[in-house]
Amino acid sequence: MKISPLAVLSCALFVLTFQVTITDEANLSSMGYYAELVLDGNVADSVSSNIQSNTPITLAGESNNATINNVSITTDCRVIGQEAECRCQQSYVWSGSVCSLYPQCCLNKTVCKMNLLDNISMCLPKTRVTVRGTLTITDTFTEDLNIIKSAAYTNLTKKIEDQLKIHFSDLNEFDCVKIIRFSKGSIIVEFVMLTNALFSNKIFEQKVKNASSSLNGSITVSTTGIVQMTIKEGNEKTVKSGIQVEITCTLEGNTIKPKWFLSQKGVLQEILSGNQVDVGSVGPVYSIKIFKTSENWGGIYTCEFSQGSITHKGFKTLQVALLPDYIVGVANPQFPDCRENGVIQIQVNSTCSIKKSNETYTVKWTNAISNLKVTEEVYTSSVTVDCAAVAGDITVMCSFENSMQQVKSQVINISIIKGDDNACPKEEDWPLTKMGKVAVLQCAVTEVGTRTRKCGESKWEESLEDCIDRKLYEVRQRAEKMAAGIGNPKYLVNDLLNGLAAGTDKKDQVSVAGLNASLAVLKLISSASMNTNTTFSGDVLTVSFLFTETFKIEA
């Protein structure tokens, strides 16, 4: 906003920013403009209403006429001295430049105070449509089309922009069209168009056909802003872990079923009905229903309607407040020995381990807060065992609280060896263990899981291993995600089976836990394939056959 100081006619001046659509009768095209009008405070309301009610307005020019078809007030400002108090009208929001210079204005505040000397944009429509497209024309590409300042680039840009304006500028509140670049392949023209209001899908389809014919080429376009999406839970912000969430999607005048996608860490996967999600097939309001939110379901959702050369996309971000999938609680020493002469106190370090994530947890030990809002993988707390005073076993509890005040806890039992208690002695990496109790050790660094061993009648029993190769564990996680409904089995199963075969290529090194994990992967693949009616190529079937033959698994 750039306003020169004026003589004050009343207590204050008002500045109205208008969004104006003007049709150039000679070129048969329309453009959107923004205009500022400075008014005396006494007449602001009447003047603004008169302007809006008297459109269209014809402006006579020397060579041709222009018509103002639409006038919408976007911003109104009350001016006092060198400062303005401005408000966005309903259905408008502060522009990016305002938010950059005055960030406080974009924090759900209705009034924004700004300096009159700042030459920045004001309020823009909440609903803006972006059209990104490519036009392929049969012509010879020359290298000077890569040079923005060349005559060839300038002339072709103007020619195509003018033609696109003729066909698309009468869309609701058309803003602009801009050529982005030219590339080889005959000549491929990348362009972008903006409108400040929604437009009819059917009308747009016809305009694309007409423009393709007029330009003797083929146009492929993708729009954002037309598809309307909502997340019904969590006020479209962060939602709790473990709840049901429904995401809806609509496109006016649509007759086709959309596809759904989820983007996580830059990886885009199609969403299909699975054991954790139901993809609705009945319109006009399409939806996906997530049965139980978890880390798997946080990300950017895309609802995509594609027909011919036109794709309409809608986007929504779902943030899930996470809870740990598991908490591994271990005490060191696991069994404090109070039998030794002279031992009065023993310090025991209790450790709770979780899988690292982006969630910021508040971590508590029993009733005391040990670490606040940290994102590490291992949390440790110390407790002192008073051998003279302790009567029996003691417990320590760690609790992880997420940003939505949900809590998951793990209890660590610390068994004290006292007096005449019997115990199994240390053996290799197994610690001194009280009789009747079970010692727990972590698996090797290349594996996931735990090893356990019970101390029987003062004698060690056989150890039990629940250890899975880390690569095999990752394959199982990917298979679980696919069975949940994230990812198309048609494109994922081959990689899963190859990963499975690679992780189990040495039969004599596969543990019972590893074999069970491999069987689980095959069952998950079968489940996902049945849910989506997916059939596979010969390569996939060959990999599956080789794996099942190796372990003599019944089909």
HELIX and SHEET records of a PDB file:
HELIX    1   1 ALA A   44  SER A   53  1                                  10    
HELIX    2   2 GLY A   96  LEU A  101  1                                   6    
HELIX    3   3 PRO A  103  CYS A  106  5                                   4    
HELIX    4   4 GLU A  143  ASN A  146  5                                   4    
HELIX    5   5 ALA A  151  PHE A  168  1                                  18    
HELIX    6   6 ASN A  201  SER A  214  1                                  14    
HELIX    7   7 GLY A  234  GLU A  236  5                                   3    
HELIX    8   8 GLU A  295  TRP A  297  5                                   3    
HELIX    9   9 ARG A  470  ALA A  484  1                                  15    
HELIX   10  10 PRO A  489  GLY A  503  1                                  15    
HELIX   11  11 LYS A  507  GLN A  509  5                                   3    
HELIX   12  12 VAL A  512  THR A  532  1                                  21    
HELIX   13  13 GLY A  538  PHE A  551  1                                  14    
SHEET    1   A 4 SER A  29  ASP A  40  0                                        
SHEET    2   A 4 LEU A  13  ASP A  24 -1                                        
SHEET    3   A 4 ALA A  66  ILE A  80 -1                                        
SHEET    4   A 4 ILE A  57  LEU A  59 -1                                        
SHEET    1   B 5 SER A  29  ASP A  40  0                                        
SHEET    2   B 5 LEU A  13  ASP A  24 -1                                        
SHEET    3   B 5 ALA A  66  ILE A  80 -1                                        
SHEET    4   B 5 GLU A  83  CYS A  88 -1                                        
SHEET    5   B 5 CYS A 112  ASN A 115 -1                                        
SHEET    1   C 2 TYR A  92  TRP A  94  0                                        
SHEET    2   C 2 CYS A 123  PRO A 125 -1                                        
SHEET    1   D 6 PHE A 174  LYS A 184  0                                        
SHEET    2   D 6 ILE A 187  THR A 195 -1                                        
SHEET    3   D 6 VAL A 129  ILE A 137 -1                                        
SHEET    4   D 6 GLY A 217  THR A 224 -1                                        
SHEET    5   D 6 ILE A 310  VAL A 320  1                                        
SHEET    6   D 6 THR A 238  VAL A 239  1                                        
SHEET    1   E 8 PHE A 174  LYS A 184  0                                        
SHEET    2   E 8 ILE A 187  THR A 195 -1                                        
SHEET    3   E 8 VAL A 129  ILE A 137 -1                                        
SHEET    4   E 8 GLY A 217  THR A 224 -1                                        
SHEET    5   E 8 ILE A 310  VAL A 320  1                                        
SHEET    6   E 8 GLY A 299  GLN A 307 -1                                        
SHEET    7   E 8 LYS A 259  GLN A 264 -1                                        
SHEET    8   E 8 VAL A 267  ILE A 271 -1                                        
SHEET    1   F 4 GLN A 228  ILE A 231  0                                        
SHEET    2   F 4 VAL A 245  THR A 250 -1                                        
SHEET    3   F 4 TYR A 286  ILE A 290 -1                                        
SHEET    4   F 4 VAL A 277  VAL A 279 -1                                        
SHEET    1   G 3 VAL A 328  ASN A 332  0                                        
SHEET    2   G 3 GLN A 345  SER A 353 -1                                        
SHEET    3   G 3 VAL A 378  ASP A 386 -1                                        
SHEET    1   H 4 ALA A 368  VAL A 374  0                                        
SHEET    2   H 4 TYR A 361  TRP A 365 -1                                        
SHEET    3   H 4 ILE A 394  GLU A 401 -1                                        
SHEET    4   H 4 VAL A 407  ILE A 414 -1                                        
SHEET    1   I 2 ALA A 423  CYS A 424  0                                        
SHEET    2   I 2 THR A 433  LYS A 434 -1                                        
SHEET    1   J 3 VAL A 438  GLN A 442  0                                        
SHEET    2   J 3 GLU A 447  LYS A 454 -1                                        
SHEET    3   J 3 LEU A 464  ASP A 469 -1                                        
END                                                                             
